Amino acid sequence: MGRFIPHPDDVPVELTLLKPECISRQQLHTISLGGMACNYHRAWRHGTALEVRMPTLNPDMRFLGYVAWCLRRKRGYLVGIAFVDEQMMFSARMGEQVCQIERYCRLHDAHDDLQETQALALEWVQQHADEFSHDTVRKAFAQAVLD
């Protein structure tokens, strides 16, 4: 099974139900490739078509995906969302990368110092960018085709 990138809790995420015909059902094979995982206040059924938004990141950015799994937690649910194709998965990973960088900078209290923020962002990219790269996504899709 692919890796589901954990979405930071301090960056709000909105999940909206889509009509199943909005996304081709033939794309369900991508569920094993990974995606993102986020905490959410309600459960979602496996295979449910969703639109994922991160309004504080960019209110117009939307990612289409399916619920790959949903686990009950003490407070709410952890929802695994697989994306419908390579481009959507790559775009969502880029959005997640921005969320992770912002979180990393906040953890280091770099709010007011632009140079420090840029240095921390570069540090995070050097340590983690490979996990979010287009080549990583492409390799996951290529492996699924071979399987």
Secondary structure, DSSP 8 states (H G I E B T S, - for coil): --EEEE--TTS--EEEE--GGGS-GGGGGGGGGEEEEEEESS---TT-EEEEE-TTT-TT-EEEEEEEEEEEETTEEEEEEEESSHHHHHHHHHHHHHHHHHHHHHHTT-SS-HHHHHHHHHHHHHHHGGGG-HHHHHHHHHHHHH-
